[in-house]
């Protein structure tokens, strides 16, 4: 899978996109925990889209324990990052 190869090289957009695939079970077995972990890795590296997705999963409790404080924190971080 190309997204996996790119994610393995540190491409944060690929990490985010692969996370979406795992969250939705498209082309891979659905695995929200793995999807959330990919969002977190990309978000930690500064990817704005991943920060927004991570905020959403924390708000919904998808693949992680629901945590509104973390959801708010990641949303604020995303808003502070310039669009990519």
N, CA, C and O atoms as a GROMACS GRO file, in nm:
protein
  336
    1UNK      N    1   0.084  -0.117   0.000
    1UNK     CA    2   0.000   0.000   0.000
    1UNK      C    3   0.090   0.124   0.000
    1UNK      O    4   0.182   0.135   0.081
    2UNK      N    5   0.061   0.216  -0.091
    2UNK     CA    6   0.146   0.334  -0.108
    2UNK      C    7   0.141   0.428   0.011
    2UNK      O    8   0.243   0.484   0.050
    3UNK      N    9   0.024   0.446   0.070
    3UNK     CA   10   0.016   0.533   0.187
    3UNK      C   11   0.104   0.480   0.300
    3UNK      O   12   0.170   0.558   0.368
    4UNK      N   13   0.105   0.349   0.319
    4UNK     CA   14   0.187   0.291   0.424
    4UNK      C   15   0.334   0.316   0.397
    4UNK      O   16   0.410   0.352   0.488
    5UNK      N   17   0.375   0.299   0.275
    5UNK     CA   18   0.516   0.322   0.240
    5UNK      C   19   0.555   0.467   0.266
    5UNK      O   20   0.660   0.495   0.323
    6UNK      N   21   0.468   0.559   0.225
    6UNK     CA   22   0.498   0.701   0.246
    6UNK      C   23   0.494   0.736   0.395
    6UNK      O   24   0.577   0.814   0.442
    7UNK      N   25   0.400   0.680   0.469
    7UNK     CA   26   0.391   0.704   0.613
    7UNK      C   27   0.517   0.653   0.682
    7UNK      O   28   0.568   0.716   0.775
    8UNK      N   29   0.567   0.540   0.638
    8UNK     CA   30   0.687   0.482   0.697
    8UNK      C   31   0.810   0.571   0.678
    8UNK      O   32   0.906   0.562   0.754
    9UNK      N   33   0.807   0.657   0.576
    9UNK     CA   34   0.919   0.749   0.553
    9UNK      C   35   0.901   0.880   0.628
    9UNK      O   36   0.987   0.968   0.621
   10UNK      N   37   0.789   0.895   0.700
   10UNK     CA   38   0.766   1.016   0.778
   10UNK      C   39   0.673   1.117   0.714
   10UNK      O   40   0.658   1.228   0.765
   11UNK      N   41   0.611   1.082   0.602
   11UNK     CA   42   0.520   1.173   0.535
   11UNK      C   43   0.392   1.185   0.617
   11UNK      O   44   0.314   1.090   0.627
   12UNK      N   45   0.370   1.304   0.676
   12UNK     CA   46   0.257   1.321   0.767
   12UNK      C   47   0.122   1.322   0.695
   12UNK      O   48   0.021   1.282   0.752
   13UNK      N   49   0.120   1.368   0.571
   13UNK     CA   50  -0.006   1.362   0.494
   13UNK      C   51  -0.047   1.217   0.470
   13UNK      O   52  -0.165   1.183   0.478
   14UNK      N   53   0.051   1.134   0.439
   14UNK     CA   54   0.023   0.991   0.419
   14UNK      C   55  -0.024   0.927   0.549
   14UNK      O   56  -0.116   0.845   0.548
   15UNK      N   57   0.038   0.965   0.661
   15UNK     CA   58  -0.006   0.912   0.791
   15UNK      C   59  -0.152   0.948   0.816
   15UNK      O   60  -0.231   0.863   0.858
   16UNK      N   61  -0.187   1.074   0.791
   16UNK     CA   62  -0.324   1.119   0.811
   16UNK      C   63  -0.420   1.044   0.720
   16UNK      O   64  -0.524   0.997   0.764
   17UNK      N   65  -0.385   1.034   0.592
   17UNK     CA   66  -0.472   0.965   0.497
   17UNK      C   67  -0.487   0.817   0.529
   17UNK      O   68  -0.596   0.761   0.516
   18UNK      N   69  -0.379   0.754   0.571
   18UNK     CA   70  -0.385   0.615   0.611
   18UNK      C   71  -0.472   0.600   0.736
   18UNK      O   72  -0.546   0.503   0.749
   19UNK      N   73  -0.462   0.695   0.825
   19UNK     CA   74  -0.548   0.695   0.943
   19UNK      C   75  -0.695   0.699   0.905
   19UNK      O   76  -0.777   0.629   0.965
   20UNK      N   77  -0.728   0.780   0.807
   20UNK     CA   78  -0.867   0.787   0.759
   20UNK      C   79  -0.912   0.653   0.702
   20UNK      O   80  -1.026   0.610   0.725
   21UNK      N   81  -0.824   0.587   0.629
   21UNK     CA   82  -0.858   0.456   0.574
   21UNK      C   83  -0.888   0.356   0.685
   21UNK      O   84  -0.985   0.281   0.677
   22UNK      N   85  -0.805   0.356   0.788
   22UNK     CA   86  -0.829   0.265   0.901
   22UNK      C   87  -0.956   0.302   0.977
   22UNK      O   88  -1.029   0.213   1.022
   23UNK      N   89  -0.983   0.428   0.992
   23UNK     CA   90  -1.104   0.470   1.064
   23UNK      C   91  -1.230   0.423   0.991
   23UNK      O   92  -1.329   0.386   1.053
   24UNK      N   93  -1.224   0.425   0.858
   24UNK     CA   94  -1.342   0.393   0.777
   24UNK      C   95  -1.342   0.252   0.719
   24UNK      O   96  -1.441   0.208   0.661
   25UNK      N   97  -1.232   0.180   0.734
   25UNK     CA   98  -1.225   0.045   0.679
   25UNK      C   99  -1.225   0.043   0.528
   25UNK      O  100  -1.286  -0.045   0.467
   26UNK      N  101  -1.158   0.138   0.467
   26UNK     CA  102  -1.150   0.144   0.320
   26UNK      C  103  -1.016   0.093   0.273
   26UNK      O  104  -0.913   0.157   0.295
   27UNK      N  105  -1.017  -0.021   0.209
   27UNK     CA  106  -0.895  -0.080   0.156
   27UNK      C  107  -0.813  -0.154   0.261
   27UNK      O  108  -0.716  -0.221   0.228
   28UNK      N  109  -0.853  -0.142   0.386
   28UNK     CA  110  -0.788  -0.209   0.499
   28UNK      C  111  -0.898  -0.251   0.596
   28UNK      O  112  -1.011  -0.202   0.588
   29UNK      N  113  -0.865  -0.343   0.686
   29UNK     CA  114  -0.962  -0.377   0.790
   29UNK      C  115  -0.983  -0.256   0.879
   29UNK      O  116  -0.888  -0.186   0.914
   30UNK      N  117  -1.108  -0.230   0.915
   30UNK     CA  118  -1.140  -0.116   1.001
   30UNK      C  119  -1.070  -0.134   1.135
   30UNK      O  120  -1.084  -0.238   1.200
   31UNK      N  121  -0.994  -0.033   1.175
   31UNK     CA  122  -0.920  -0.037   1.301
   31UNK      C  123  -0.907   0.106   1.354
   31UNK      O  124  -0.806   0.171   1.330
   32UNK      N  125  -1.009   0.154   1.427
   32UNK     CA  126  -1.005   0.291   1.478
   32UNK      C  127  -0.887   0.319   1.570
   32UNK      O  128  -0.836   0.432   1.572
   33UNK      N  129  -0.841   0.220   1.643
   33UNK     CA  130  -0.726   0.241   1.732
   33UNK      C  131  -0.601   0.272   1.649
   33UNK      O  132  -0.525   0.363   1.682
   34UNK      N  133  -0.582   0.197   1.543
   34UNK     CA  134  -0.467   0.221   1.455
   34UNK      C  135  -0.482   0.356   1.383
   34UNK      O  136  -0.384   0.429   1.366
   35UNK      N  137  -0.604   0.387   1.341
   35UNK     CA  138  -0.629   0.515   1.277
   35UNK      C  139  -0.597   0.631   1.369
   35UNK      O  140  -0.532   0.727   1.328
   36UNK      N  141  -0.643   0.623   1.493
   36UNK     CA  142  -0.617   0.730   1.590
   36UNK      C  143  -0.467   0.743   1.617
   36UNK      O  144  -0.417   0.854   1.632
   37UNK      N  145  -0.397   0.631   1.623
   37UNK     CA  146  -0.252   0.636   1.647
   37UNK      C  147  -0.180   0.704   1.531
   37UNK      O  148  -0.084   0.779   1.553
   38UNK      N  149  -0.225   0.680   1.409
   38UNK     CA  150  -0.165   0.747   1.294
   38UNK      C  151  -0.194   0.896   1.296
   38UNK      O  152  -0.107   0.978   1.266
   39UNK      N  153  -0.317   0.934   1.333
   39UNK     CA  154  -0.349   1.076   1.347
   39UNK      C  155  -0.257   1.140   1.450
   39UNK      O  156  -0.204   1.249   1.427
   40UNK      N  157  -0.237   1.072   1.563
   40UNK     CA  158  -0.154   1.128   1.670
   40UNK      C  159  -0.010   1.148   1.624
   40UNK      O  160   0.051   1.251   1.652
   41UNK      N  161   0.043   1.050   1.554
   41UNK     CA  162   0.181   1.060   1.506
   41UNK      C  163   0.197   1.178   1.410
   41UNK      O  164   0.292   1.255   1.420
   42UNK      N  165   0.102   1.191   1.318
   42UNK     CA  166   0.107   1.302   1.222
   42UNK      C  167   0.082   1.436   1.292
   42UNK      O  168   0.146   1.536   1.259
   43UNK      N  169  -0.010   1.438   1.386
   43UNK     CA  170  -0.041   1.561   1.460
   43UNK      C  171   0.080   1.606   1.541
   43UNK      O  172   0.113   1.724   1.544
   44UNK      N  173   0.145   1.511   1.607
   44UNK     CA  174   0.265   1.544   1.684
   44UNK      C  175   0.374   1.604   1.595
   44UNK      O  176   0.457   1.682   1.642
   45UNK      N  177   0.374   1.566   1.468
   45UNK     CA  178   0.473   1.617   1.372
   45UNK      C  179   0.427   1.747   1.307
   45UNK      O  180   0.497   1.801   1.221
   46UNK      N  181   0.309   1.798   1.347
   46UNK     CA  182   0.264   1.929   1.299
   46UNK      C  183   0.162   1.930   1.187
   46UNK      O  184   0.133   2.036   1.133
   47UNK      N  185   0.106   1.814   1.151
   47UNK     CA  186   0.009   1.810   1.042
   47UNK      C  187  -0.127   1.861   1.090
   47UNK      O  188  -0.188   1.802   1.179
   48UNK      N  189  -0.172   1.972   1.031
   48UNK     CA  190  -0.296   2.037   1.072
   48UNK      C  191  -0.419   1.948   1.053
   48UNK      O  192  -0.505   1.941   1.142
   49UNK      N  193  -0.429   1.881   0.940
   49UNK     CA  194  -0.545   1.794   0.915
   49UNK      C  195  -0.551   1.681   1.017
   49UNK      O  196  -0.659   1.644   1.065
   50UNK      N  197  -0.435   1.626   1.051
   50UNK     CA  198  -0.430   1.520   1.151
   50UNK      C  199  -0.472   1.572   1.288
   50UNK      O  200  -0.536   1.502   1.365
   51UNK      N  201  -0.434   1.696   1.319
   51UNK     CA  202  -0.476   1.757   1.446
   51UNK      C  203  -0.629   1.767   1.453
   51UNK      O  204  -0.690   1.736   1.555
   52UNK      N  205  -0.688   1.809   1.343
   52UNK     CA  206  -0.836   1.818   1.338
   52UNK      C  207  -0.899   1.679   1.351
   52UNK      O  208  -0.997   1.662   1.424
   53UNK      N  209  -0.843   1.582   1.282
   53UNK     CA  210  -0.897   1.446   1.291
   53UNK      C  211  -0.879   1.388   1.431
   53UNK      O  212  -0.966   1.318   1.481
   54UNK      N  213  -0.767   1.419   1.493
   54UNK     CA  214  -0.743   1.372   1.628
   54UNK      C  215  -0.842   1.436   1.725
   54UNK      O  216  -0.894   1.370   1.815
   55UNK      N  217  -0.869   1.564   1.707
   55UNK     CA  218  -0.970   1.630   1.791
   55UNK      C  219  -1.105   1.560   1.776
   55UNK      O  220  -1.175   1.539   1.875
   56UNK      N  221  -1.139   1.525   1.654
   56UNK     CA  222  -1.266   1.457   1.629
   56UNK      C  223  -1.273   1.321   1.697
   56UNK      O  224  -1.374   1.287   1.757
   57UNK      N  225  -1.166   1.243   1.689
   57UNK     CA  226  -1.171   1.110   1.750
   57UNK      C  227  -1.175   1.119   1.902
   57UNK      O  228  -1.240   1.037   1.967
   58UNK      N  229  -1.107   1.219   1.959
   58UNK     CA  230  -1.118   1.238   2.104
   58UNK      C  231  -1.258   1.282   2.143
   58UNK      O  232  -1.310   1.242   2.247
   59UNK      N  233  -1.320   1.365   2.061
   59UNK     CA  234  -1.455   1.410   2.091
   59UNK      C  235  -1.555   1.294   2.083
   59UNK      O  236  -1.648   1.285   2.163
   60UNK      N  237  -1.535   1.206   1.985
   60UNK     CA  238  -1.629   1.095   1.961
   60UNK      C  239  -1.590   0.967   2.035
   60UNK      O  240  -1.673   0.876   2.047
   61UNK      N  241  -1.467   0.958   2.083
   61UNK     CA  242  -1.422   0.835   2.146
   61UNK      C  243  -1.404   0.723   2.045
   61UNK      O  244  -1.437   0.607   2.074
   62UNK      N  245  -1.354   0.756   1.928
   62UNK     CA  246  -1.333   0.658   1.821
   62UNK      C  247  -1.187   0.615   1.819
   62UNK      O  248  -1.100   0.689   1.771
   63UNK      N  249  -1.158   0.497   1.872
   63UNK     CA  250  -1.022   0.446   1.874
   63UNK      C  251  -0.942   0.493   1.994
   63UNK      O  252  -0.831   0.445   2.017
   64UNK      N  253  -0.998   0.584   2.070
   64UNK     CA  254  -0.939   0.636   2.193
   64UNK      C  255  -1.052   0.659   2.292
   64UNK      O  256  -1.169   0.663   2.253
   65UNK      N  257  -1.017   0.674   2.418
   65UNK     CA  258  -1.120   0.710   2.516
   65UNK      C  259  -1.165   0.853   2.489
   65UNK      O  260  -1.082   0.941   2.466
   66UNK      N  261  -1.294   0.876   2.492
   66UNK     CA  262  -1.347   1.011   2.472
   66UNK      C  263  -1.287   1.105   2.576
   66UNK      O  264  -1.280   1.072   2.694
   67UNK      N  265  -1.244   1.222   2.530
   67UNK     CA  266  -1.183   1.320   2.620
   67UNK      C  267  -1.204   1.458   2.559
   67UNK      O  268  -1.131   1.498   2.468
   68UNK      N  269  -1.302   1.531   2.609
   68UNK     CA  270  -1.335   1.660   2.551
   68UNK      C  271  -1.224   1.762   2.571
   68UNK      O  272  -1.205   1.850   2.487
   69UNK      N  273  -1.149   1.752   2.680
   69UNK     CA  274  -1.038   1.845   2.703
   69UNK      C  275  -0.929   1.826   2.597
   69UNK      O  276  -0.876   1.923   2.543
   70UNK      N  277  -0.895   1.699   2.568
   70UNK     CA  278  -0.796   1.674   2.464
   70UNK      C  279  -0.850   1.712   2.327
   70UNK      O  280  -0.776   1.762   2.242
   71UNK      N  281  -0.977   1.690   2.305
   71UNK     CA  282  -1.038   1.730   2.177
   71UNK      C  283  -1.024   1.880   2.158
   71UNK      O  284  -0.985   1.926   2.051
   72UNK      N  285  -1.055   1.956   2.262
   72UNK     CA  286  -1.042   2.102   2.254
   72UNK      C  287  -0.898   2.145   2.234
   72UNK      O  288  -0.870   2.237   2.156
   73UNK      N  289  -0.806   2.079   2.304
   73UNK     CA  290  -0.664   2.112   2.291
   73UNK      C  291  -0.614   2.091   2.149
   73UNK      O  292  -0.546   2.177   2.093
   74UNK      N  293  -0.649   1.977   2.089
   74UNK     CA  294  -0.603   1.950   1.952
   74UNK      C  295  -0.671   2.042   1.851
   74UNK      O  296  -0.610   2.080   1.752
   75UNK      N  297  -0.796   2.077   1.876
   75UNK     CA  298  -0.863   2.170   1.784
   75UNK      C  299  -0.795   2.307   1.790
   75UNK      O  300  -0.776   2.370   1.686
   76UNK      N  301  -0.760   2.352   1.909
   76UNK     CA  302  -0.690   2.481   1.923
   76UNK      C  303  -0.554   2.476   1.856
   76UNK      O  304  -0.514   2.573   1.792
   77UNK      N  305  -0.483   2.366   1.870
   77UNK     CA  306  -0.354   2.352   1.805
   77UNK      C  307  -0.370   2.359   1.653
   77UNK      O  308  -0.290   2.424   1.584
   78UNK      N  309  -0.472   2.293   1.602
   78UNK     CA  310  -0.496   2.294   1.457
   78UNK      C  311  -0.524   2.436   1.408
   78UNK      O  312  -0.476   2.476   1.301
   79UNK      N  313  -0.601   2.510   1.484
   79UNK     CA  314  -0.635   2.648   1.444
   79UNK      C  315  -0.512   2.739   1.444
   79UNK      O  316  -0.509   2.839   1.372
   80UNK      N  317  -0.412   2.704   1.523
   80UNK     CA  318  -0.292   2.786   1.533
   80UNK      C  319  -0.190   2.756   1.421
   80UNK      O  320  -0.094   2.831   1.403
   81UNK      N  321  -0.211   2.647   1.348
   81UNK     CA  322  -0.118   2.608   1.242
   81UNK      C  323  -0.168   2.664   1.108
   81UNK      O  324  -0.286   2.655   1.076
   82UNK      N  325  -0.076   2.720   1.033
   82UNK     CA  326  -0.112   2.771   0.900
   82UNK      C  327  -0.153   2.656   0.810
   82UNK      O  328  -0.100   2.546   0.822
   83UNK      N  329  -0.248   2.679   0.718
   83UNK     CA  330  -0.289   2.573   0.623
   83UNK      C  331  -0.168   2.523   0.545
   83UNK      O  332  -0.076   2.598   0.514
   84UNK      N  333  -0.171   2.392   0.515
   84UNK     CA  334  -0.059   2.331   0.445
   84UNK      C  335  -0.082   2.328   0.297
   84UNK      O  336   0.003   2.280   0.222
   0.00000   0.00000   0.00000
